[in-house]
Amino acid sequence: MCIICKKSNDRVILLSTKARKTLIASNVERKDALARECENLSRVYVHSICRNKYTKPQLIRKAAKEAEQQVNIFFFFINAVL
Ligand SMILES: [Zn+2]
């Protein structure tokens, strides 16, 4: 199963230790839970397309920005309610 999209259709590749580190590093930047998942699994499989999408710096920055915005919206909502 591909750890990124959670699907097992198509061919998945086993990540090398180095590739795995890269993926974990980009996951940390993106502020999502995949990094922890990667660290806990003994073997990490991904689609090469998913990995490319995941480790592209432009997309990483965009996702991090979106995550921040969501947090801001959440706090705005909490403040509005209280
Ligand atoms: Zn995938």
PDB file of the backbone (N, CA, C, O) and the ligand in Angstrom, with CONECT records:
HET     ZN  A 101       1
ATOM      1  N   MET A   1       0.840  -1.206   0.000  1.00  0.00           N
ATOM      2  CA  MET A   1       0.000   0.000   0.000  1.00  0.00           C
ATOM      3  C   MET A   1       0.875   1.256   0.000  1.00  0.00           C
ATOM      4  O   MET A   1       1.888   1.337   0.695  1.00  0.00           O
ATOM      5  N   CYS A   2       0.455   2.210  -0.789  1.00  0.00           N
ATOM      6  CA  CYS A   2       1.180   3.487  -0.850  1.00  0.00           C
ATOM      7  C   CYS A   2       0.842   4.295   0.410  1.00  0.00           C
ATOM      8  O   CYS A   2      -0.330   4.509   0.723  1.00  0.00           O
ATOM      9  N   ILE A   3       1.868   4.734   1.120  1.00  0.00           N
ATOM     10  CA  ILE A   3       1.642   5.428   2.394  1.00  0.00           C
ATOM     11  C   ILE A   3       1.042   6.829   2.183  1.00  0.00           C
ATOM     12  O   ILE A   3       0.432   7.393   3.091  1.00  0.00           O
ATOM     13  N   ILE A   4       1.223   7.373   0.991  1.00  0.00           N
ATOM     14  CA  ILE A   4       0.740   8.731   0.739  1.00  0.00           C
ATOM     15  C   ILE A   4      -0.740   8.762   0.369  1.00  0.00           C
ATOM     16  O   ILE A   4      -1.519   9.497   0.976  1.00  0.00           O
ATOM     17  N   CYS A   5      -1.127   7.967  -0.624  1.00  0.00           N
ATOM     18  CA  CYS A   5      -2.529   7.997  -1.043  1.00  0.00           C
ATOM     19  C   CYS A   5      -3.345   6.839  -0.460  1.00  0.00           C
ATOM     20  O   CYS A   5      -4.562   6.781  -0.639  1.00  0.00           O
ATOM     21  N   LYS A   6      -2.671   5.916   0.240  1.00  0.00           N
ATOM     22  CA  LYS A   6      -3.317   4.768   0.904  1.00  0.00           C
ATOM     23  C   LYS A   6      -3.996   3.810  -0.059  1.00  0.00           C
ATOM     24  O   LYS A   6      -4.940   3.116   0.318  1.00  0.00           O
ATOM     25  N   LYS A   7      -3.524   3.765  -1.292  1.00  0.00           N
ATOM     26  CA  LYS A   7      -4.105   2.838  -2.251  1.00  0.00           C
ATOM     27  C   LYS A   7      -3.067   1.803  -2.650  1.00  0.00           C
ATOM     28  O   LYS A   7      -1.868   2.083  -2.654  1.00  0.00           O
ATOM     29  N   SER A   8      -3.528   0.618  -2.983  1.00  0.00           N
ATOM     30  CA  SER A   8      -2.570  -0.405  -3.378  1.00  0.00           C
ATOM     31  C   SER A   8      -2.717  -0.784  -4.846  1.00  0.00           C
ATOM     32  O   SER A   8      -2.146  -1.780  -5.289  1.00  0.00           O
ATOM     33  N   ASN A   9      -3.478   0.004  -5.606  1.00  0.00           N
ATOM     34  CA  ASN A   9      -3.532  -0.233  -7.045  1.00  0.00           C
ATOM     35  C   ASN A   9      -2.215   0.238  -7.668  1.00  0.00           C
ATOM     36  O   ASN A   9      -1.482   1.001  -7.040  1.00  0.00           O
ATOM     37  N   ASP A  10      -1.908  -0.193  -8.862  1.00  0.00           N
ATOM     38  CA  ASP A  10      -0.650   0.139  -9.532  1.00  0.00           C
ATOM     39  C   ASP A  10       0.555  -0.400  -8.777  1.00  0.00           C
ATOM     40  O   ASP A  10       0.422  -1.037  -7.732  1.00  0.00           O
ATOM     41  N   ARG A  11       1.718  -0.134  -9.320  1.00  0.00           N
ATOM     42  CA  ARG A  11       2.931  -0.650  -8.716  1.00  0.00           C
ATOM     43  C   ARG A  11       3.466   0.309  -7.660  1.00  0.00           C
ATOM     44  O   ARG A  11       3.625   1.503  -7.917  1.00  0.00           O
ATOM     45  N   VAL A  12       3.738  -0.216  -6.484  1.00  0.00           N
ATOM     46  CA  VAL A  12       4.333   0.619  -5.441  1.00  0.00           C
ATOM     47  C   VAL A  12       5.809   0.256  -5.316  1.00  0.00           C
ATOM     48  O   VAL A  12       6.201  -0.882  -5.572  1.00  0.00           O
ATOM     49  N   ILE A  13       6.626   1.235  -4.920  1.00  0.00           N
ATOM     50  CA  ILE A  13       8.056   0.987  -4.765  1.00  0.00           C
ATOM     51  C   ILE A  13       8.442   1.071  -3.295  1.00  0.00           C
ATOM     52  O   ILE A  13       7.871   1.846  -2.528  1.00  0.00           O
ATOM     53  N   LEU A  14       9.422   0.258  -2.918  1.00  0.00           N
ATOM     54  CA  LEU A  14       9.928   0.293  -1.549  1.00  0.00           C
ATOM     55  C   LEU A  14      10.948   1.427  -1.445  1.00  0.00           C
ATOM     56  O   LEU A  14      11.891   1.494  -2.232  1.00  0.00           O
ATOM     57  N   LEU A  15      10.755   2.302  -0.485  1.00  0.00           N
ATOM     58  CA  LEU A  15      11.666   3.434  -0.342  1.00  0.00           C
ATOM     59  C   LEU A  15      12.991   3.001   0.275  1.00  0.00           C
ATOM     60  O   LEU A  15      13.020   2.207   1.215  1.00  0.00           O
ATOM     61  N   SER A  16      14.075   3.525  -0.259  1.00  0.00           N
ATOM     62  CA  SER A  16      15.379   3.300   0.346  1.00  0.00           C
ATOM     63  C   SER A  16      15.468   4.159   1.605  1.00  0.00           C
ATOM     64  O   SER A  16      14.645   5.052   1.808  1.00  0.00           O
ATOM     65  N   THR A  17      16.444   3.897   2.433  1.00  0.00           N
ATOM     66  CA  THR A  17      16.596   4.659   3.675  1.00  0.00           C
ATOM     67  C   THR A  17      16.746   6.153   3.383  1.00  0.00           C
ATOM     68  O   THR A  17      16.185   6.996   4.084  1.00  0.00           O
ATOM     69  N   LYS A  18      17.510   6.463   2.342  1.00  0.00           N
ATOM     70  CA  LYS A  18      17.749   7.863   1.997  1.00  0.00           C
ATOM     71  C   LYS A  18      16.459   8.531   1.511  1.00  0.00           C
ATOM     72  O   LYS A  18      16.124   9.642   1.922  1.00  0.00           O
ATOM     73  N   ALA A  19      15.749   7.831   0.632  1.00  0.00           N
ATOM     74  CA  ALA A  19      14.501   8.371   0.093  1.00  0.00           C
ATOM     75  C   ALA A  19      13.482   8.566   1.210  1.00  0.00           C
ATOM     76  O   ALA A  19      12.680   9.500   1.200  1.00  0.00           O
ATOM     77  N   ARG A  20      13.544   7.665   2.156  1.00  0.00           N
ATOM     78  CA  ARG A  20      12.635   7.733   3.286  1.00  0.00           C
ATOM     79  C   ARG A  20      12.909   8.963   4.142  1.00  0.00           C
ATOM     80  O   ARG A  20      11.986   9.628   4.611  1.00  0.00           O
ATOM     81  N   LYS A  21      14.190   9.253   4.336  1.00  0.00           N
ATOM     82  CA  LYS A  21      14.567  10.444   5.101  1.00  0.00           C
ATOM     83  C   LYS A  21      14.077  11.705   4.418  1.00  0.00           C
ATOM     84  O   LYS A  21      13.588  12.629   5.068  1.00  0.00           O
ATOM     85  N   THR A  22      14.213  11.733   3.095  1.00  0.00           N
ATOM     86  CA  THR A  22      13.745  12.880   2.317  1.00  0.00           C
ATOM     87  C   THR A  22      12.246  13.059   2.499  1.00  0.00           C
ATOM     88  O   THR A  22      11.749  14.169   2.689  1.00  0.00           O
ATOM     89  N   LEU A  23      11.541  11.937   2.436  1.00  0.00           N
ATOM     90  CA  LEU A  23      10.088  11.976   2.567  1.00  0.00           C
ATOM     91  C   LEU A  23       9.692  12.452   3.966  1.00  0.00           C
ATOM     92  O   LEU A  23       8.776  13.262   4.114  1.00  0.00           O
ATOM     93  N   ILE A  24      10.376  11.954   4.976  1.00  0.00           N
ATOM     94  CA  ILE A  24      10.077  12.358   6.352  1.00  0.00           C
ATOM     95  C   ILE A  24      10.353  13.851   6.524  1.00  0.00           C
ATOM     96  O   ILE A  24       9.578  14.572   7.151  1.00  0.00           O
ATOM     97  N   ALA A  25      11.482  14.302   5.950  1.00  0.00           N
ATOM     98  CA  ALA A  25      11.828  15.728   6.048  1.00  0.00           C
ATOM     99  C   ALA A  25      10.748  16.585   5.408  1.00  0.00           C
ATOM    100  O   ALA A  25      10.369  17.619   5.960  1.00  0.00           O
ATOM    101  N   SER A  26      10.248  16.167   4.249  1.00  0.00           N
ATOM    102  CA  SER A  26       9.214  16.974   3.607  1.00  0.00           C
ATOM    103  C   SER A  26       7.893  16.871   4.366  1.00  0.00           C
ATOM    104  O   SER A  26       7.104  17.816   4.378  1.00  0.00           O
ATOM    105  N   ASN A  27       7.660  15.746   4.985  1.00  0.00           N
ATOM    106  CA  ASN A  27       6.445  15.611   5.785  1.00  0.00           C
ATOM    107  C   ASN A  27       6.464  16.548   6.977  1.00  0.00           C
ATOM    108  O   ASN A  27       5.439  17.132   7.329  1.00  0.00           O
ATOM    109  N   VAL A  28       7.616  16.693   7.594  1.00  0.00           N
ATOM    110  CA  VAL A  28       7.735  17.582   8.740  1.00  0.00           C
ATOM    111  C   VAL A  28       7.435  19.011   8.299  1.00  0.00           C
ATOM    112  O   VAL A  28       6.749  19.757   8.998  1.00  0.00           O
ATOM    113  N   GLU A  29       7.960  19.384   7.128  1.00  0.00           N
ATOM    114  CA  GLU A  29       7.695  20.724   6.608  1.00  0.00           C
ATOM    115  C   GLU A  29       6.213  20.944   6.341  1.00  0.00           C
ATOM    116  O   GLU A  29       5.680  22.036   6.537  1.00  0.00           O
ATOM    117  N   ARG A  30       5.583  19.905   5.902  1.00  0.00           N
ATOM    118  CA  ARG A  30       4.153  20.000   5.578  1.00  0.00           C
ATOM    119  C   ARG A  30       3.270  19.940   6.807  1.00  0.00           C
ATOM    120  O   ARG A  30       2.066  20.183   6.729  1.00  0.00           O
ATOM    121  N   LYS A  31       3.869  19.618   7.937  1.00  0.00           N
ATOM    122  CA  LYS A  31       3.145  19.562   9.200  1.00  0.00           C
ATOM    123  C   LYS A  31       1.993  18.563   9.169  1.00  0.00           C
ATOM    124  O   LYS A  31       0.907  18.855   9.669  1.00  0.00           O
ATOM    125  N   ASP A  32       2.219  17.401   8.593  1.00  0.00           N
ATOM    126  CA  ASP A  32       1.172  16.395   8.677  1.00  0.00           C
ATOM    127  C   ASP A  32       1.662  15.125   9.377  1.00  0.00           C
ATOM    128  O   ASP A  32       2.824  15.037   9.772  1.00  0.00           O
ATOM    129  N   ALA A  33       0.792  14.168   9.525  1.00  0.00           N
ATOM    130  CA  ALA A  33       1.067  13.007  10.369  1.00  0.00           C
ATOM    131  C   ALA A  33       1.872  11.916   9.678  1.00  0.00           C
ATOM    132  O   ALA A  33       2.279  10.945  10.316  1.00  0.00           O
ATOM    133  N   LEU A  34       2.106  12.069   8.378  1.00  0.00           N
ATOM    134  CA  LEU A  34       2.792  11.017   7.641  1.00  0.00           C
ATOM    135  C   LEU A  34       4.210  10.758   8.122  1.00  0.00           C
ATOM    136  O   LEU A  34       4.697   9.629   8.054  1.00  0.00           O
ATOM    137  N   ALA A  35       4.869  11.794   8.605  1.00  0.00           N
ATOM    138  CA  ALA A  35       6.250  11.646   9.057  1.00  0.00           C
ATOM    139  C   ALA A  35       6.345  10.606  10.160  1.00  0.00           C
ATOM    140  O   ALA A  35       7.228   9.748  10.143  1.00  0.00           O
ATOM    141  N   ARG A  36       5.446  10.685  11.102  1.00  0.00           N
ATOM    142  CA  ARG A  36       5.453   9.738  12.212  1.00  0.00           C
ATOM    143  C   ARG A  36       5.156   8.325  11.700  1.00  0.00           C
ATOM    144  O   ARG A  36       5.767   7.346  12.129  1.00  0.00           O
ATOM    145  N   GLU A  37       4.207   8.251  10.775  1.00  0.00           N
ATOM    146  CA  GLU A  37       3.853   6.967  10.187  1.00  0.00           C
ATOM    147  C   GLU A  37       5.066   6.337   9.499  1.00  0.00           C
ATOM    148  O   GLU A  37       5.317   5.140   9.644  1.00  0.00           O
ATOM    149  N   CYS A  38       5.801   7.136   8.766  1.00  0.00           N
ATOM    150  CA  CYS A  38       6.996   6.661   8.055  1.00  0.00           C
ATOM    151  C   CYS A  38       8.032   6.126   9.030  1.00  0.00           C
ATOM    152  O   CYS A  38       8.681   5.113   8.770  1.00  0.00           O
ATOM    153  N   GLU A  39       8.178   6.809  10.145  1.00  0.00           N
ATOM    154  CA  GLU A  39       9.192   6.415  11.118  1.00  0.00           C
ATOM    155  C   GLU A  39       8.817   5.117  11.814  1.00  0.00           C
ATOM    156  O   GLU A  39       9.688   4.328  12.180  1.00  0.00           O
ATOM    157  N   ASN A  40       7.545   4.900  11.993  1.00  0.00           N
ATOM    158  CA  ASN A  40       7.099   3.707  12.715  1.00  0.00           C
ATOM    159  C   ASN A  40       7.105   2.444  11.873  1.00  0.00           C
ATOM    160  O   ASN A  40       7.263   1.344  12.402  1.00  0.00           O
ATOM    161  N   LEU A  41       6.934   2.593  10.561  1.00  0.00           N
ATOM    162  CA  LEU A  41       6.893   1.426   9.695  1.00  0.00           C
ATOM    163  C   LEU A  41       8.303   0.928   9.394  1.00  0.00           C
ATOM    164  O   LEU A  41       9.242   1.711   9.253  1.00  0.00           O
ATOM    165  N   SER A  42       8.428  -0.414   9.298  1.00  0.00           N
ATOM    166  CA  SER A  42       9.748  -0.945   8.971  1.00  0.00           C
ATOM    167  C   SER A  42      10.020  -0.813   7.471  1.00  0.00           C
ATOM    168  O   SER A  42      11.166  -0.664   7.049  1.00  0.00           O
ATOM    169  N   ARG A  43       8.948  -0.868   6.674  1.00  0.00           N
ATOM    170  CA  ARG A  43       9.094  -0.690   5.235  1.00  0.00           C
ATOM    171  C   ARG A  43       8.057   0.307   4.752  1.00  0.00           C
ATOM    172  O   ARG A  43       6.879   0.206   5.096  1.00  0.00           O
ATOM    173  N   VAL A  44       8.492   1.259   3.963  1.00  0.00           N
ATOM    174  CA  VAL A  44       7.574   2.268   3.448  1.00  0.00           C
ATOM    175  C   VAL A  44       7.449   2.119   1.937  1.00  0.00           C
ATOM    176  O   VAL A  44       8.439   2.203   1.211  1.00  0.00           O
ATOM    177  N   TYR A  45       6.223   1.897   1.473  1.00  0.00           N
ATOM    178  CA  TYR A  45       5.972   1.767   0.045  1.00  0.00           C
ATOM    179  C   TYR A  45       5.215   2.986  -0.467  1.00  0.00           C
ATOM    180  O   TYR A  45       4.325   3.505   0.208  1.00  0.00           O
ATOM    181  N   VAL A  46       5.572   3.431  -1.650  1.00  0.00           N
ATOM    182  CA  VAL A  46       4.875   4.562  -2.256  1.00  0.00           C
ATOM    183  C   VAL A  46       4.767   4.371  -3.762  1.00  0.00           C
ATOM    184  O   VAL A  46       5.523   3.595  -4.346  1.00  0.00           O
ATOM    185  N   HIS A  47       3.839   5.069  -4.386  1.00  0.00           N
ATOM    186  CA  HIS A  47       3.845   5.203  -5.848  1.00  0.00           C
ATOM    187  C   HIS A  47       4.913   6.241  -6.177  1.00  0.00           C
ATOM    188  O   HIS A  47       5.072   7.219  -5.447  1.00  0.00           O
ATOM    189  N   SER A  48       5.630   6.037  -7.251  1.00  0.00           N
ATOM    190  CA  SER A  48       6.653   7.041  -7.584  1.00  0.00           C
ATOM    191  C   SER A  48       6.009   8.391  -7.881  1.00  0.00           C
ATOM    192  O   SER A  48       6.601   9.432  -7.596  1.00  0.00           O
ATOM    193  N   ILE A  49       4.802   8.387  -8.449  1.00  0.00           N
ATOM    194  CA  ILE A  49       4.102   9.650  -8.735  1.00  0.00           C
ATOM    195  C   ILE A  49       3.769  10.370  -7.430  1.00  0.00           C
ATOM    196  O   ILE A  49       3.969  11.579  -7.309  1.00  0.00           O
ATOM    197  N   CYS A  50       3.263   9.622  -6.465  1.00  0.00           N
ATOM    198  CA  CYS A  50       2.906  10.213  -5.175  1.00  0.00           C
ATOM    199  C   CYS A  50       4.138  10.804  -4.498  1.00  0.00           C
ATOM    200  O   CYS A  50       4.084  11.892  -3.924  1.00  0.00           O
ATOM    201  N   ARG A  51       5.249  10.071  -4.572  1.00  0.00           N
ATOM    202  CA  ARG A  51       6.458  10.553  -3.920  1.00  0.00           C
ATOM    203  C   ARG A  51       6.933  11.852  -4.556  1.00  0.00           C
ATOM    204  O   ARG A  51       7.326  12.791  -3.864  1.00  0.00           O
ATOM    205  N   ASN A  52       6.890  11.891  -5.897  1.00  0.00           N
ATOM    206  CA  ASN A  52       7.309  13.108  -6.587  1.00  0.00           C
ATOM    207  C   ASN A  52       6.435  14.288  -6.210  1.00  0.00           C
ATOM    208  O   ASN A  52       6.931  15.391  -5.978  1.00  0.00           O
ATOM    209  N   LYS A  53       5.147  14.057  -6.151  1.00  0.00           N
ATOM    210  CA  LYS A  53       4.223  15.127  -5.779  1.00  0.00           C
ATOM    211  C   LYS A  53       4.524  15.593  -4.361  1.00  0.00           C
ATOM    212  O   LYS A  53       4.473  16.782  -4.046  1.00  0.00           O
ATOM    213  N   TYR A  54       4.838  14.620  -3.523  1.00  0.00           N
ATOM    214  CA  TYR A  54       5.008  14.903  -2.106  1.00  0.00           C
ATOM    215  C   TYR A  54       6.278  15.651  -1.780  1.00  0.00           C
ATOM    216  O   TYR A  54       6.308  16.445  -0.840  1.00  0.00           O
ATOM    217  N   THR A  55       7.328  15.409  -2.545  1.00  0.00           N
ATOM    218  CA  THR A  55       8.621  15.991  -2.188  1.00  0.00           C
ATOM    219  C   THR A  55       8.962  17.239  -2.997  1.00  0.00           C
ATOM    220  O   THR A  55      10.049  17.794  -2.838  1.00  0.00           O
ATOM    221  N   LYS A  56       8.059  17.686  -3.858  1.00  0.00           N
ATOM    222  CA  LYS A  56       8.329  18.915  -4.618  1.00  0.00           C
ATOM    223  C   LYS A  56       8.239  20.130  -3.698  1.00  0.00           C
ATOM    224  O   LYS A  56       7.202  20.367  -3.079  1.00  0.00           O
ATOM    225  N   PRO A  57       9.320  20.895  -3.609  1.00  0.00           N
ATOM    226  CA  PRO A  57       9.356  22.030  -2.668  1.00  0.00           C
ATOM    227  C   PRO A  57       8.221  23.023  -2.824  1.00  0.00           C
ATOM    228  O   PRO A  57       7.686  23.512  -1.829  1.00  0.00           O
ATOM    229  N   GLN A  58       7.842  23.330  -4.062  1.00  0.00           N
ATOM    230  CA  GLN A  58       6.757  24.292  -4.276  1.00  0.00           C
ATOM    231  C   GLN A  58       5.467  23.820  -3.636  1.00  0.00           C
ATOM    232  O   GLN A  58       4.759  24.580  -2.975  1.00  0.00           O
ATOM    233  N   LEU A  59       5.176  22.522  -3.854  1.00  0.00           N
ATOM    234  CA  LEU A  59       3.959  21.954  -3.296  1.00  0.00           C
ATOM    235  C   LEU A  59       4.037  21.898  -1.780  1.00  0.00           C
ATOM    236  O   LEU A  59       3.036  22.079  -1.088  1.00  0.00           O
ATOM    237  N   ILE A  60       5.236  21.644  -1.273  1.00  0.00           N
ATOM    238  CA  ILE A  60       5.427  21.577   0.182  1.00  0.00           C
ATOM    239  C   ILE A  60       5.114  22.926   0.813  1.00  0.00           C
ATOM    240  O   ILE A  60       4.388  23.009   1.803  1.00  0.00           O
ATOM    241  N   ARG A  61       5.669  23.978   0.228  1.00  0.00           N
ATOM    242  CA  ARG A  61       5.419  25.316   0.763  1.00  0.00           C
ATOM    243  C   ARG A  61       3.935  25.648   0.716  1.00  0.00           C
ATOM    244  O   ARG A  61       3.376  26.204   1.662  1.00  0.00           O
ATOM    245  N   LYS A  62       3.311  25.298  -0.397  1.00  0.00           N
ATOM    246  CA  LYS A  62       1.893  25.591  -0.565  1.00  0.00           C
ATOM    247  C   LYS A  62       1.070  24.865   0.505  1.00  0.00           C
ATOM    248  O   LYS A  62       0.168  25.448   1.107  1.00  0.00           O
ATOM    249  N   ALA A  63       1.387  23.596   0.732  1.00  0.00           N
ATOM    250  CA  ALA A  63       0.645  22.804   1.706  1.00  0.00           C
ATOM    251  C   ALA A  63       0.850  23.344   3.113  1.00  0.00           C
ATOM    252  O   ALA A  63      -0.091  23.385   3.906  1.00  0.00           O
ATOM    253  N   ALA A  64       2.084  23.763   3.431  1.00  0.00           N
ATOM    254  CA  ALA A  64       2.383  24.302   4.754  1.00  0.00           C
ATOM    255  C   ALA A  64       1.599  25.587   4.975  1.00  0.00           C
ATOM    256  O   ALA A  64       1.073  25.832   6.060  1.00  0.00           O
ATOM    257  N   LYS A  65       1.530  26.402   3.927  1.00  0.00           N
ATOM    258  CA  LYS A  65       0.798  27.655   4.002  1.00  0.00           C
ATOM    259  C   LYS A  65      -0.688  27.388   4.230  1.00  0.00           C
ATOM    260  O   LYS A  65      -1.336  28.047   5.043  1.00  0.00           O
ATOM    261  N   GLU A  66      -1.206  26.418   3.505  1.00  0.00           N
ATOM    262  CA  GLU A  66      -2.612  26.070   3.654  1.00  0.00           C
ATOM    263  C   GLU A  66      -2.904  25.544   5.057  1.00  0.00           C
ATOM    264  O   GLU A  66      -3.943  25.858   5.638  1.00  0.00           O
ATOM    265  N   ALA A  67      -1.991  24.748   5.598  1.00  0.00           N
ATOM    266  CA  ALA A  67      -2.168  24.205   6.953  1.00  0.00           C
ATOM    267  C   ALA A  67      -2.206  25.352   7.956  1.00  0.00           C
ATOM    268  O   ALA A  67      -3.008  25.338   8.890  1.00  0.00           O
ATOM    269  N   GLU A  68      -1.340  26.342   7.763  1.00  0.00           N
ATOM    270  CA  GLU A  68      -1.304  27.506   8.643  1.00  0.00           C
ATOM    271  C   GLU A  68      -2.609  28.285   8.570  1.00  0.00           C
ATOM    272  O   GLU A  68      -3.158  28.710   9.587  1.00  0.00           O
ATOM    273  N   GLN A  69      -3.090  28.461   7.354  1.00  0.00           N
ATOM    274  CA  GLN A  69      -4.335  29.202   7.168  1.00  0.00           C
ATOM    275  C   GLN A  69      -5.488  28.501   7.858  1.00  0.00           C
ATOM    276  O   GLN A  69      -6.350  29.141   8.460  1.00  0.00           O
ATOM    277  N   GLN A  70      -5.495  27.178   7.766  1.00  0.00           N
ATOM    278  CA  GLN A  70      -6.562  26.427   8.415  1.00  0.00           C
ATOM    279  C   GLN A  70      -6.523  26.618   9.917  1.00  0.00           C
ATOM    280  O   GLN A  70      -7.567  26.741  10.558  1.00  0.00           O
ATOM    281  N   VAL A  71      -5.328  26.644  10.482  1.00  0.00           N
ATOM    282  CA  VAL A  71      -5.171  26.859  11.918  1.00  0.00           C
ATOM    283  C   VAL A  71      -5.671  28.258  12.278  1.00  0.00           C
ATOM    284  O   VAL A  71      -6.375  28.433  13.273  1.00  0.00           O
ATOM    285  N   ASN A  72      -5.307  29.247  11.469  1.00  0.00           N
ATOM    286  CA  ASN A  72      -5.763  30.614  11.722  1.00  0.00           C
ATOM    287  C   ASN A  72      -7.277  30.723  11.674  1.00  0.00           C
ATOM    288  O   ASN A  72      -7.887  31.395  12.506  1.00  0.00           O
ATOM    289  N   ILE A  73      -7.871  30.069  10.711  1.00  0.00           N
ATOM    290  CA  ILE A  73      -9.326  30.090  10.585  1.00  0.00           C
ATOM    291  C   ILE A  73      -9.953  29.441  11.814  1.00  0.00           C
ATOM    292  O   ILE A  73     -10.968  29.906  12.333  1.00  0.00           O
ATOM    293  N   PHE A  74      -9.332  28.363  12.263  1.00  0.00           N
ATOM    294  CA  PHE A  74      -9.826  27.660  13.443  1.00  0.00           C
ATOM    295  C   PHE A  74      -9.806  28.587  14.662  1.00  0.00           C
ATOM    296  O   PHE A  74     -10.790  28.664  15.398  1.00  0.00           O
ATOM    297  N   PHE A  75      -8.700  29.284  14.875  1.00  0.00           N
ATOM    298  CA  PHE A  75      -8.615  30.166  16.029  1.00  0.00           C
ATOM    299  C   PHE A  75      -9.561  31.357  15.911  1.00  0.00           C
ATOM    300  O   PHE A  75     -10.116  31.834  16.900  1.00  0.00           O
ATOM    301  N   PHE A  76      -9.729  31.819  14.682  1.00  0.00           N
ATOM    302  CA  PHE A  76     -10.661  32.911  14.444  1.00  0.00           C
ATOM    303  C   PHE A  76     -12.063  32.462  14.856  1.00  0.00           C
ATOM    304  O   PHE A  76     -12.814  33.208  15.484  1.00  0.00           O
ATOM    305  N   PHE A  77     -12.389  31.240  14.492  1.00  0.00           N
ATOM    306  CA  PHE A  77     -13.701  30.679  14.794  1.00  0.00           C
ATOM    307  C   PHE A  77     -13.889  30.558  16.306  1.00  0.00           C
ATOM    308  O   PHE A  77     -14.931  30.929  16.846  1.00  0.00           O
ATOM    309  N   ILE A  78     -12.864  30.033  16.978  1.00  0.00           N
ATOM    310  CA  ILE A  78     -12.930  29.872  18.443  1.00  0.00           C
ATOM    311  C   ILE A  78     -13.117  31.235  19.113  1.00  0.00           C
ATOM    312  O   ILE A  78     -13.940  31.380  20.017  1.00  0.00           O
ATOM    313  N   ASN A  79     -12.352  32.227  18.664  1.00  0.00           N
ATOM    314  CA  ASN A  79     -12.465  33.572  19.232  1.00  0.00           C
ATOM    315  C   ASN A  79     -13.854  34.160  19.008  1.00  0.00           C
ATOM    316  O   ASN A  79     -14.401  34.844  19.873  1.00  0.00           O
ATOM    317  N   ALA A  80     -14.403  33.885  17.852  1.00  0.00           N
ATOM    318  CA  ALA A  80     -15.712  34.411  17.516  1.00  0.00           C
ATOM    319  C   ALA A  80     -16.792  33.782  18.394  1.00  0.00           C
ATOM    320  O   ALA A  80     -17.772  34.432  18.756  1.00  0.00           O
ATOM    321  N   VAL A  81     -16.597  32.521  18.727  1.00  0.00           N
ATOM    322  CA  VAL A  81     -17.594  31.801  19.529  1.00  0.00           C
ATOM    323  C   VAL A  81     -17.522  32.228  20.992  1.00  0.00           C
ATOM    324  O   VAL A  81     -18.550  32.402  21.646  1.00  0.00           O
ATOM    325  N   LEU A  82     -16.302  32.394  21.502  1.00  0.00           N
ATOM    326  CA  LEU A  82     -16.145  32.693  22.933  1.00  0.00           C
ATOM    327  C   LEU A  82     -16.470  34.144  23.275  1.00  0.00           C
ATOM    328  O   LEU A  82     -16.382  34.539  24.438  1.00  0.00           O
TER     329      LEU A  82
HETATM  330 ZN    ZN A 101       0.086   6.654  -3.989  1.00  0.00          ZN2+
END
